[in-house]
Amino acid sequence: MGNREALIEGAKTCLMEKGYSRTTARDIATAAGVSLAAIGYHFGSKEALMNEAMRQALDEWGADVGKAMSAELPGEADVRERFAATWGQAVKTLESPETRALWVTQYEVLSLGAHLPELLEALSKMQGEAREGLATLFGSADENTDPETVQQVGTFYQALMLGVIALWLFDPAKAPKGEDLAKAIQLISTQLGS
């Protein structure tokens, strides 16, 4: 593993252990086993490195949920089954201390963004990719789906996911389950007349 990759792994470790705002460049360099100057050389700033580490950690989480889904659901699962099972898998990952720390850090970053416009800009750039990933994960998009539709559906899933995870972080026992969400969406869809 080269210095760049070691720095990303070190930053991920620090994000999970200390969060975004309490992690120093020295913490990352120590965790990565590289010099402090390597951060500037490879990323330009600690913030750029932290943002890349956060992006990769979220990508890895999505891939893990996707793998679990493909192993769990038969190919002929209907849309409702897939929806409920995907939510179940996504929420189940929150039981892992690493994943819980990742999402706590994500909320920390969101709250810091109000005071750090450059951080909000970096996060904003990641949103389109995240929305596309969620639309694909939930089976609502593929390579033939029009990009605008992918973004609309992905935005819906993203909003729902942020809310469900926040509820789970407050009180896991009272957070909605996949089937609860499926029933609610079906009811709302009926009320909207579709």
Disulfide bonds with the S-S distance in Angstrom:
none
